[in-house]
Amino acid sequence: MSKKTFMVFFAAWSLALAGYSQVFAQSTMSADVVVVGAGAAGLAAAVTAAEGGAKVIILEKMPAVGGTTNYAEGIFAVESRLQREKNLNYTKDWAFKYMMEYTHWRANARLARAFIDKSPETIDWLEKHGLKFKEPAANYPGGYMTWHIIDGRGKALAQTLYAQAQEKGATVLMRTAGKELIKDGKGRIAALIAEDAAGKKIRINTKTAVIATGGFINNKKMLDKYTAFGPDIVPVGSSGKTGEGIRMAWAAGADAFGTDVLQLYRPGIPGEGPESHLNAPARQPYLWVNQLGDRFCDESIIFSWPYAGNALANQPGRVMYVIFDENTKKYMIEKGIDVGVGVMVPVATKLTKLDGELQRGIDRGFVFVAPSVKELAAKIKVDAARLQATIDEYNSMADSRQDRLFAKDPKYMQPVRKANFYAMKAVPFALGTLGGIKINHKAEVLDKNQEAIPGLYAAGNDAGGLYGDSYDVVLAGSTLGFAVNTGRIAGENALKYIGK
Ligand SMILES: Cc1cc2nc3c(=O)[nH]c(=O)nc-3n(C[C@H](O)[C@H](O)[C@H](O)COP(=O)(O)OP(=O)(O)OC[C@H]3O[C@@H](n4cnc5c(N)ncnc54)[C@H](O)[C@@H]3O)c2cc1C
């Protein structure tokens, strides 16, 4: 044997050996239903399937269950017992029509209908499993009281369903990520490959899989490729949402849907804690300018987060500045803010800590203070004459109590006249992504021919179909509602598929 032939033979033999040991490093398990992701959607699917007698394995890649669900406060429903007790007579038909009109019929109508129809019974189901609710509320001034506030918030929901899943016999593999779906010769789900924290592969033989990994808000490449908001949108309350479940389903032939929809939150200063008084001025409906020094919206759309995020996404560099003067600062400190910033800094909070926190904002490059508009413009790198013209026009409209440009309610027209002058830099925030895998009203994953992939289901933030181009905050609690309801629907249909 020549030296060259030997080298080729040796390389091939080494590769074969590596593959061989790989196969043997892999352990094998089996289940009726494998659920990937232990948030609201995955846990609802797991409890449903386990209650129906299926052998369930839940994979959760983090060291704790709950994902983004832990941060939620309330869940959508209409025609619930709790609403009836408050004489709130929202109907399923009304909610369906509202949703389809809001999305300009870009939502998947049958999926929206299935979710809405199931929603009141899901509140009963959650109560039956031990969850307690406070009164339904709205999440928006003038919004609808469809938000069923959970006693103990989303964390209680996740923990309750987690306990139920275990009680019903489900196996939970923590720090174990779903990686790949395997289909048989007929295109049916046959197995799923998972990987534990040590990198060990586990093959789980199964006829069904429910993908519920919570979307891709922490994946900059996917954000850049699939959304209009760029890679640097600030994720709130999410970690590890890298779109693994979505990419796994796509690799198995799933069609894509709604990948560009984000759950936009109010623009603000990143990295400020929930008790910060610095973020509040950056979220008030006073004068906003873009990097050119121009106004670009009715600033009171801050109440409707998706609108504010959409307007900001169209601005150069997706950056804006909230401009105010010494009088407005005094107003926020002595009278209180017009827009609350979470439960720790609610509406009307007097920003007594603001002066003490300004230096932190300056050091972090998000707060700019100057004795003149000209010097402020230099600090934020905006053309001084253009900024001055914007301020002059705004002041004249504030004096006449009429916003001739964007028709903002005059109560938010604070003139900008008295030194010092302040600029708070704000960037877009999002609570998550709201699409990726195309599903039908049975939560079955569809392929590119719009046929269901046998045995494959998706739920929650991984699934597209509930929104058009924008998330809706008026029909409060819809994303958590979609997660729990599509999770239950997926669990029920997986049971039917395996004949349970
Ligand atoms: C601050 C905040 C407040 C919110 N408040 C509300 C509210 O009041 N009402 C409302 O309707 N919505 C609210 N939302 C949105 C709501 O929480 C989500 O839409 C919902 O929880 C999504 O549920 P999910 O099960 O799809 O995803 P998640 O709850 O995020 O669960 C996904 C799980 O999958 C795991 N995972 C990821 N990849 C893998 C993998 N490869 N293998 C295994 N596991 C994996 C994750 O670690 C995670 O545990 C809020 C969001 C935030 C951030």
Ligand as a Chemical Component Dictionary entry (heavy atoms), coordinates in Angstrom:
data_LIG
# 
_chem_comp.id                   LIG 
_chem_comp.type                 NON-POLYMER 
_chem_comp.pdbx_formal_charge   0 
_chem_comp.three_letter_code    LIG 
# 
loop_
_chem_comp_atom.comp_id 
_chem_comp_atom.atom_id 
_chem_comp_atom.alt_atom_id 
_chem_comp_atom.type_symbol 
_chem_comp_atom.charge 
_chem_comp_atom.model_Cartn_x 
_chem_comp_atom.model_Cartn_y 
_chem_comp_atom.model_Cartn_z 
_chem_comp_atom.pdbx_ordinal 
LIG C1  C1  C 0 -42.276 41.219 30.589 1  
LIG C2  C2  C 0 -43.315 40.447 29.817 2  
LIG C3  C3  C 0 -44.653 40.528 30.186 3  
LIG C4  C4  C 0 -45.618 39.849 29.457 4  
LIG N1  N1  N 0 -46.917 39.929 29.862 5  
LIG C5  C5  C 0 -47.873 39.290 29.164 6  
LIG C6  C6  C 0 -49.225 39.311 29.603 7  
LIG O1  O1  O 0 -49.546 39.851 30.664 8  
LIG N2  N2  N 0 -50.152 38.698 28.826 9  
LIG C7  C7  C 0 -49.829 38.075 27.646 10 
LIG O2  O2  O 0 -50.718 37.579 26.946 11 
LIG N3  N3  N 0 -48.537 37.972 27.252 12 
LIG C8  C8  C 0 -47.565 38.552 27.982 13 
LIG N4  N4  N 0 -46.258 38.435 27.595 14 
LIG C9  C9  C 0 -45.938 37.513 26.480 15 
LIG C10 C10 C 0 -46.085 36.050 26.959 16 
LIG O3  O3  O 0 -45.374 35.904 28.165 17 
LIG C11 C11 C 0 -45.571 35.066 25.896 18 
LIG O4  O4  O 0 -46.219 35.316 24.673 19 
LIG C12 C12 C 0 -45.811 33.613 26.294 20 
LIG O5  O5  O 0 -45.377 33.372 27.612 21 
LIG C13 C13 C 0 -45.095 32.663 25.332 22 
LIG O6  O6  O 0 -45.207 31.345 25.799 23 
LIG P1  P1  P 0 -44.392 30.187 25.075 24 
LIG O7  O7  O 0 -44.722 28.938 25.789 25 
LIG O8  O8  O 0 -44.626 30.260 23.615 26 
LIG O9  O9  O 0 -42.869 30.563 25.283 27 
LIG P2  P2  P 0 -41.977 30.580 26.655 28 
LIG O10 O10 O 0 -42.804 30.832 27.845 29 
LIG O11 O11 O 0 -40.870 31.491 26.400 30 
LIG O12 O12 O 0 -41.455 29.077 26.727 31 
LIG C14 C14 C 0 -40.541 28.543 25.808 32 
LIG C15 C15 C 0 -39.613 27.581 26.542 33 
LIG O13 O13 O 0 -38.865 26.827 25.588 34 
LIG C16 C16 C 0 -37.535 26.680 26.075 35 
LIG N5  N5  N 0 -36.668 26.341 24.945 36 
LIG C17 C17 C 0 -36.165 27.174 23.995 37 
LIG N6  N6  N 0 -35.461 26.451 23.086 38 
LIG C18 C18 C 0 -35.530 25.167 23.470 39 
LIG C19 C19 C 0 -35.024 23.947 22.927 40 
LIG N7  N7  N 0 -34.319 23.895 21.792 41 
LIG N8  N8  N 0 -35.262 22.789 23.600 42 
LIG C20 C20 C 0 -35.964 22.792 24.760 43 
LIG N9  N9  N 0 -36.477 23.928 25.317 44 
LIG C21 C21 C 0 -36.277 25.089 24.663 45 
LIG C22 C22 C 0 -37.269 28.018 26.717 46 
LIG O14 O14 O 0 -36.167 27.938 27.598 47 
LIG C23 C23 C 0 -38.593 28.293 27.420 48 
LIG O15 O15 O 0 -38.632 27.752 28.711 49 
LIG C24 C24 C 0 -45.264 39.080 28.323 50 
LIG C25 C25 C 0 -43.912 38.970 27.959 51 
LIG C26 C26 C 0 -42.942 39.638 28.700 52 
LIG C27 C27 C 0 -41.506 39.505 28.307 53 
# 
loop_
_chem_comp_bond.comp_id 
_chem_comp_bond.atom_id_1 
_chem_comp_bond.atom_id_2 
_chem_comp_bond.value_order 
_chem_comp_bond.pdbx_ordinal 
LIG C1  C2  SING 1  
LIG C2  C3  SING 2  
LIG C2  C26 DOUB 3  
LIG C3  C4  DOUB 4  
LIG C4  N1  SING 5  
LIG C4  C24 SING 6  
LIG N1  C5  DOUB 7  
LIG C5  C6  SING 8  
LIG C5  C8  SING 9  
LIG C6  O1  DOUB 10 
LIG C6  N2  SING 11 
LIG N2  C7  SING 12 
LIG C7  O2  DOUB 13 
LIG C7  N3  SING 14 
LIG N3  C8  DOUB 15 
LIG C8  N4  SING 16 
LIG N4  C9  SING 17 
LIG N4  C24 SING 18 
LIG C9  C10 SING 19 
LIG C10 O3  SING 20 
LIG C10 C11 SING 21 
LIG C11 O4  SING 22 
LIG C11 C12 SING 23 
LIG C12 O5  SING 24 
LIG C12 C13 SING 25 
LIG C13 O6  SING 26 
LIG O6  P1  SING 27 
LIG P1  O7  DOUB 28 
LIG P1  O8  SING 29 
LIG P1  O9  SING 30 
LIG O9  P2  SING 31 
LIG P2  O10 DOUB 32 
LIG P2  O11 SING 33 
LIG P2  O12 SING 34 
LIG O12 C14 SING 35 
LIG C14 C15 SING 36 
LIG C15 O13 SING 37 
LIG C15 C23 SING 38 
LIG O13 C16 SING 39 
LIG C16 N5  SING 40 
LIG C16 C22 SING 41 
LIG N5  C17 SING 42 
LIG N5  C21 SING 43 
LIG C17 N6  DOUB 44 
LIG N6  C18 SING 45 
LIG C18 C19 SING 46 
LIG C18 C21 DOUB 47 
LIG C19 N7  SING 48 
LIG C19 N8  DOUB 49 
LIG N8  C20 SING 50 
LIG C20 N9  DOUB 51 
LIG N9  C21 SING 52 
LIG C22 O14 SING 53 
LIG C22 C23 SING 54 
LIG C23 O15 SING 55 
LIG C24 C25 DOUB 56 
LIG C25 C26 SING 57 
LIG C26 C27 SING 58 
# 
